Amino acid sequence: MNLADGMNIAPLERRLTPADQLCFIHLPKTAGSTFTAILDAQFHVQSICPEPHHVADLYPEAIATPPAELREFLTRFNLVRGHFGYSEIDPVLTQPLYLTMLRDPVDRVISVYEFFKRARERGQAETADYQTLMDATADGLLAFVQHPNPVVRLRTSNFQTRQLSEYAPEWTDCSDAERLASAQHTLNQFVFAGLTERFHESVLLLSYIFGWYPVVEYQNLRVVSKQPRRDGVPATVIDAIATQNQLDLELYQQAKTRFEAQFVEMQQALQTRYPHPPAKPEKSDTASAMLLARLEQHYAHRYAEQHGDRVEAIDFDFRQPLSGMGWHRRNGKFNGLRLDTMGFRWTGPGTLSTLDFPLSPTLDYTLSLHIVRSAAPDILDSLTVSVNDQTIDMARILQDGDLVLLKGVVPQAALVSNRPFVRLCLAVNRTLPLTSVRQGSADARLVGLAIQRIQMFPVAPRPSIGQRFIQKIRHSLFPSR
């Protein structure tokens, strides 16, 4: 039975239209920063709405936009994401498709406390509310959870239910039952609701829903420790948190039930469509490896749908969406969303990075890689480039400080495969923490090379000896032409 029939929720697979507005409601401390980076990679920067407090920085015309015209302004974006509630964002979107990540309520509250405790130790207060929350951590976790200030209570008591409900989070003129029922109803309409505790599986489900590349390698952003949040927390404190989050516990249980059912539905659909993956998984014939192999087939099928005809040239920079793995988030201010700046992405956290392009397999191509920095000289020297698993010899054409231009020729024979794309692979010997690359940086992401631009243009045909002779005569007779 289809899950949508049994639970009255949105159908599982989605094919986005140009008018769709994918909206990620980022609930704090649910791995939303990492999830946002994965989402951002699927869209051109001009299609991504900045965080609400940065909209005017990138789109000054938004300052003069009357509230009544905000809906029209936002139609230019296909991805809207940020720290806002459903009741805040829904009135200003025209054709939204909602996504969110939920987390075990007890663990989430403990994580909120730890975040503001660290902020208090650093003395960094972004807003007056932040200062209130930082001060509230002074007497320990239990006092933080039981703090009477409404600013604190809003974040420690049923926060996830408040954010996903149709009622304003601070509104008190509704019963707990009404607020929970509202959040449960809206959650059922979301196209995706992942779980922090099952983040990897959540990303796989996301890739299935939209037909995106099944990302299995990413670096957690803004994660301090992977140690279970409850370790060392007294049972009385855990009970106090649970008591204040009964609505969230019910909502989270619903999200778990839905997620598990959708994940099973995905597995069954993939097994039915692709009973025999094209290649045996490298590691072992495990269920997870088979699932990934089938998701790759699903991705290839959807890729052909989404990209249509092949192209005869590629001029790619990281303002554009990418299909592939092994890339960090866009670099630059506002997460690289400036349209007037050609930013870059670091390879990493692993040593292999890939990109898929809908390139025509009928020509020879010149491949150019524009590298703006390497984490270490030996990493640049170790770079190997392949196209559809065929190694391409790359020559260092230009080097000016950190800037390097590499070029090579991709023969037409290397482009032929049974996939609807050409896969470019960049492999290096190691990656390093960015803290060792940039002095004074607190960014510990593992990086290899910073790539700015990738170009693949047809090789210009060489003139024959007779053609060159005629060209010389013409040039001597008509030098101005």
C-alpha positions in Angstrom: 0.0 0.0 0.0 1.2 3.5 -0.8 2.0 5.4 2.4 0.2 8.5 1.1 -3.0 6.5 1.0 -2.7 5.1 4.5 -1.7 8.2 6.4 -3.1 11.1 4.3 0.3 12.7 3.7 2.0 14.0 0.6 3.1 11.5 -2.1 6.7 10.4 -1.8 8.4 11.2 -5.1 8.3 14.8 -6.3 9.2 16.5 -9.6 9.9 20.2 -9.0 8.3 22.8 -11.4 9.8 26.3 -12.0 7.0 27.8 -9.8 7.7 25.5 -6.8 9.2 27.1 -3.7 11.0 24.5 -1.6 10.9 25.8 2.0 13.1 24.4 4.7 11.9 25.3 8.2 15.2 25.1 10.1 14.5 24.1 13.7 17.6 25.1 15.7 19.9 22.3 16.9 18.6 19.7 14.5 21.6 19.5 12.1 19.9 22.1 10.0 23.2 23.9 8.9 24.5 20.7 7.4 21.1 20.0 5.8 21.0 23.5 4.4 24.4 23.1 2.7 23.1 19.9 1.0 19.9 21.7 -0.1 21.8 24.8 -1.4 23.9 22.6 -3.7 20.9 21.7 -5.7 20.0 25.3 -6.7 21.6 28.3 -8.5 22.4 31.1 -6.1 19.9 33.4 -7.9 17.2 30.9 -6.9 18.1 30.8 -3.2 16.5 33.2 -0.8 19.0 34.4 1.8 18.3 34.1 5.5 15.6 36.6 6.4 18.1 39.0 8.2 20.3 39.1 5.1 17.7 39.5 2.3 18.2 43.3 2.2 22.0 42.8 2.1 21.7 41.0 -1.2 18.5 42.5 -2.5 18.4 46.2 -1.4 15.1 46.6 -3.3 13.5 44.4 -0.7 13.8 47.2 1.9 11.1 49.2 0.1 8.9 46.2 -0.6 5.5 46.6 1.2 4.4 43.5 3.2 1.5 43.1 0.8 4.0 42.7 -2.1 6.3 40.4 -0.3 4.7 37.3 -1.8 5.4 38.5 -5.3 9.0 39.4 -4.4 9.6 35.8 -3.0 8.3 34.1 -6.2 11.8 34.7 -7.7 13.2 32.1 -5.3 12.9 28.3 -5.6 14.5 27.6 -2.2 13.6 29.5 0.9 15.3 28.4 4.2 15.9 29.8 7.6 14.9 30.0 11.3 11.2 30.8 11.0 8.0 29.1 11.9 5.3 27.7 9.6 2.8 30.4 10.7 5.4 33.1 9.8 6.4 31.9 6.3 3.3 30.3 4.9 1.3 33.6 4.3 4.1 35.0 2.1 4.7 31.9 -0.1 2.8 31.2 -3.3 3.5 27.5 -4.1 5.5 26.1 -1.2 6.7 22.6 -0.6 7.8 22.2 3.0 10.8 20.4 4.5 12.1 20.2 8.0 14.3 18.1 10.3 13.1 17.1 13.8 15.1 15.8 16.8 14.4 13.9 20.0 13.0 16.8 22.2 15.2 16.0 25.2 18.4 15.9 23.2 17.4 19.1 21.4 16.8 21.0 24.6 20.2 19.8 26.1 21.9 20.9 22.8 20.2 24.4 23.1 21.5 24.7 26.6 25.0 23.7 25.6 25.0 26.2 22.7 24.1 29.2 24.8 26.4 28.1 27.6 29.3 28.1 25.2 28.2 31.5 23.9 28.2 32.8 27.5 31.7 31.6 28.0 32.8 33.4 24.9 30.8 36.5 25.8 29.1 36.7 22.4 25.5 38.0 22.3 24.1 38.5 18.8 20.8 39.9 20.1 19.0 40.9 23.4 17.2 37.5 23.3 20.6 35.8 23.0 21.9 37.6 26.0 18.8 36.5 28.0 19.4 32.9 26.9 23.1 33.1 27.7 22.4 34.4 31.2 19.9 31.7 31.8 22.6 29.0 31.5 24.5 30.4 34.5 22.9 28.1 37.1 23.0 24.8 35.2 20.7 22.8 32.9 17.8 22.2 35.3 17.6 25.9 36.1 17.7 26.7 32.4 14.9 24.3 31.6 12.7 25.7 34.4 13.6 29.3 33.8 10.4 31.5 34.0 11.5 34.0 31.3 9.2 33.6 28.3 12.2 34.0 25.9 13.8 30.9 27.5 10.5 29.0 27.8 9.8 29.4 24.2 12.9 27.5 23.3 12.8 24.8 26.0 9.1 23.9 26.0 7.5 22.3 23.0 9.5 24.4 20.6 9.2 22.1 17.6 5.4 21.9 17.9 5.2 25.7 18.2 7.3 26.2 15.0 5.3 23.8 12.9 1.9 24.8 14.1 -0.4 27.2 12.2 -0.6 29.3 15.4 2.1 31.9 16.2 4.7 30.4 18.6 4.1 33.0 21.3 0.3 33.0 21.0 -1.4 31.6 24.1 -5.0 31.7 23.1 -5.1 28.1 22.0 -5.0 24.8 23.9 -2.2 22.4 23.9 -4.4 19.9 22.0 -5.2 22.4 19.3 -1.5 23.4 18.9 -0.4 19.8 18.6 -3.2 18.9 16.2 -2.2 21.8 14.0 1.4 20.8 14.0 0.5 17.2 13.2 -1.7 18.3 10.3 1.0 20.6 8.8 3.7 18.0 9.2 1.6 15.5 7.2 1.6 17.9 4.3 5.3 18.4 4.3 7.1 16.7 1.4 10.0 15.8 3.7 10.5 15.5 7.4 13.8 14.0 8.4 15.3 12.9 11.8 18.5 14.2 13.2 19.2 10.9 14.8 18.9 9.2 11.4 20.6 12.0 9.4 22.3 9.8 6.9 19.1 7.9 6.1 17.3 11.2 5.9 19.6 12.5 3.2 19.1 9.3 1.2 15.3 9.7 1.5 15.6 13.3 0.4 17.6 12.3 -2.7 15.0 9.7 -3.6 12.1 12.1 -3.3 13.6 14.7 -5.6 15.9 12.5 -7.8 19.1 14.1 -6.6 22.5 12.6 -6.3 22.5 10.4 -3.2 25.1 12.2 -1.0 26.8 9.9 1.4 29.8 12.1 2.4 29.4 15.5 4.0 30.9 17.3 7.0 28.8 18.1 9.9 28.6 21.9 10.3 28.3 23.5 13.8 28.6 20.2 15.5 30.8 20.3 18.6 30.6 16.7 19.8 29.0 13.4 18.6 28.8 12.2 22.2 25.2 11.4 23.2 23.6 14.5 24.7 22.2 12.6 27.7 25.5 11.2 28.9 26.0 12.3 32.5 22.7 14.2 32.7 20.7 13.1 35.9 17.5 11.3 35.3 15.6 14.0 37.3 16.7 16.6 34.8 15.8 14.4 31.8 12.4 13.9 33.4 12.0 17.7 33.8 12.8 18.3 30.2 10.4 15.5 29.1 7.6 16.9 31.3 7.9 20.3 29.6 8.0 18.8 26.1 5.0 16.4 26.0 3.7 17.9 22.8 7.1 17.7 21.1 7.4 14.0 22.2 4.1 13.2 20.6 5.0 15.1 17.4 8.4 13.5 17.3 6.9 10.0 17.6 4.6 10.8 14.7 7.6 12.0 12.6 9.5 8.8 13.5 6.5 6.6 12.4 6.1 8.6 9.2 9.9 8.5 8.4 10.2 4.8 9.0 7.2 4.0 6.8 8.5 6.3 4.0 11.9 4.7 4.2 10.4 1.2 3.8 8.3 2.5 1.0 11.4 3.9 -0.8 13.3 0.6 -0.3 10.4 -1.4 -1.7 10.0 0.9 -4.7 13.7 0.8 -5.5 13.9 -3.0 -5.2 10.9 -3.4 -7.6 12.2 -0.9 -10.2 15.9 -1.9 -10.0 16.1 -5.6 -8.9 19.6 -6.0 -10.3 22.0 -3.1 -9.7 24.5 -2.8 -12.5 27.5 -3.5 -10.4 28.1 -5.4 -7.2 28.7 -2.9 -4.3 32.4 -2.5 -3.6 32.3 -3.1 0.1 30.0 -6.1 0.4 26.6 -7.2 -0.6 25.0 -5.5 2.4 21.6 -4.0 2.5 22.9 -0.5 2.8 25.3 -0.9 -0.1 22.6 -2.4 -2.3 20.3 0.5 -1.3 22.9 3.0 -2.4 23.5 1.2 -5.7 19.7 1.4 -6.4 19.6 5.0 -5.5 22.4 5.7 -8.0 20.2 4.0 -10.7 17.2 6.1 -9.5 19.3 9.2 -9.7 20.5 8.4 -13.2 16.9 7.9 -14.3 15.7 11.2 -12.8 18.8 13.0 -14.2 17.8 12.1 -17.7 14.3 13.5 -17.0 15.5 16.7 -15.5 18.3 17.6 -18.0 16.8 16.7 -21.3 19.1 17.0 -24.3 22.9 16.8 -24.0 25.0 19.9 -24.4 28.2 20.4 -26.4 30.0 22.7 -23.9 30.3 23.2 -20.2 31.2 26.4 -18.5 30.6 25.6 -14.8 31.2 27.7 -11.7 29.8 27.1 -8.2 27.1 29.6 -8.4 25.3 26.9 -10.4 23.7 23.8 -8.9 25.9 20.7 -8.7 25.3 17.0 -9.1 28.0 15.0 -7.4 29.8 14.4 -4.1 32.8 15.5 -2.1 32.2 19.2 -2.1 31.9 21.7 0.8 29.4 24.5 0.9 29.9 27.5 -1.3 32.6 29.8 0.0 32.1 33.4 0.7 29.9 35.9 2.5 26.2 35.0 2.9 27.3 31.3 2.1 28.4 32.3 -1.4 25.0 33.7 -2.5 26.3 36.9 -4.1 25.4 36.9 -7.8 28.2 39.3 -8.7 31.0 37.1 -7.3 32.3 33.9 -8.8 33.0 32.0 -5.6 34.5 28.5 -5.1 34.1 25.3 -3.3 36.7 23.3 -1.4 36.9 19.6 -2.2 36.4 17.4 0.9 35.9 16.1 3.5 37.2 13.0 1.7 39.8 12.7 -1.0 37.4 12.1 -3.9 35.1 14.7 -5.5 32.8 14.1 -8.5 30.6 16.2 -10.8 28.1 15.0 -13.4 27.5 16.9 -16.6 25.0 16.3 -19.4 27.8 16.5 -22.0 27.4 15.2 -25.5 29.6 12.1 -26.1 30.3 12.9 -29.7 33.3 15.2 -29.6 36.8 15.5 -28.1 36.9 18.2 -25.4 39.5 20.5 -23.8 39.1 20.3 -20.0 40.1 23.3 -17.9 40.3 23.4 -14.1 40.7 26.8 -12.4 42.1 26.2 -8.9 42.3 29.2 -6.5 44.0 27.5 -3.6 45.3 24.2 -2.3 45.5 23.1 1.3 49.1 22.0 0.8 51.5 21.8 -2.3 51.6 18.0 -2.2 47.8 17.9 -2.4 47.8 19.9 -5.7 50.7 17.7 -7.0 48.8 14.5 -6.2 45.6 15.5 -8.1 44.4 12.9 -10.6 41.6 13.7 -13.0 39.4 11.1 -14.7 36.3 11.2 -16.9 34.1 8.1 -16.7 36.9 6.3 -15.0 39.4 7.1 -17.8 42.5 9.1 -16.5 43.0 12.4 -18.2 46.5 13.9 -18.4 46.4 17.5 -17.1 49.2 20.0 -17.7 49.8 23.0 -15.5 49.3 25.9 -18.0 49.5 28.8 -15.6 50.4 29.4 -12.0 50.3 32.8 -10.3 50.7 32.4 -6.5 47.8 30.2 -5.4 46.0 30.4 -8.7 46.6 27.5 -11.0 45.1 26.6 -14.4 45.2 23.0 -15.5 44.3 21.8 -19.0 43.9 18.4 -20.6 42.2 16.7 -23.5 39.2 14.4 -23.0 38.9 12.0 -26.0 35.4 11.3 -27.3 35.8 7.6 -26.5 36.0 8.4 -22.7 32.6 10.1 -22.8 30.6 7.1 -24.0 28.7 5.2 -21.3 25.2 4.0 -20.6 24.6 6.8 -18.1 22.8 10.1 -19.1 25.8 12.1 -17.9 29.5 12.4 -18.0 31.2 11.9 -14.6 34.3 14.0 -13.8 36.3 12.7 -10.8 39.0 14.7 -8.9 41.1 12.6 -6.5 43.8 13.9 -4.1 46.1 12.2 -1.6 44.7 13.7 1.6 42.7 16.6 3.1 43.6 18.9 5.9 41.6 20.9 8.5 41.0 24.4 7.2 42.4 25.7 10.6 45.8 24.6 9.3 45.3 26.4 6.0 44.0 29.7 7.4 45.8 31.0 10.4 43.3 32.0 13.1 40.4 30.3 11.5 38.1 28.2 13.7 36.8 26.3 10.7 37.9 22.7 11.1 36.4 21.3 7.8 38.7 18.9 6.0 39.6 20.4 2.6 41.8 19.6 -0.4 41.6 22.0 -3.3 39.6 25.2 -3.8 38.0 25.0 -7.3 36.5 28.0 -8.9 35.6 27.0 -12.5 35.5 24.0 -14.7 35.2 24.3 -18.5 34.8 21.6 -21.2 34.8 23.0 -24.7 35.1 21.1 -28.0 38.7 20.7 -29.3 39.1 23.1 -32.3 39.8 21.0 -35.4 43.3 21.4 -36.7 43.6 22.7 -40.3 45.1 20.3 -42.8 48.5 21.2 -44.4 46.7 22.5 -47.5 44.4 24.7 -45.4 47.4 26.1 -43.5 49.2 26.9 -46.8 46.1 28.8 -48.1 45.7 30.7 -44.8 49.3 31.9 -45.0 48.9 33.1 -48.6 45.7 34.9 -47.7 47.4 36.5 -44.7 50.3 37.7 -46.8 47.9 39.2 -49.5 45.3 40.6 -47.1 47.1 41.2 -43.8 44.3 43.4 -42.4 41.7 40.6 -42.7 
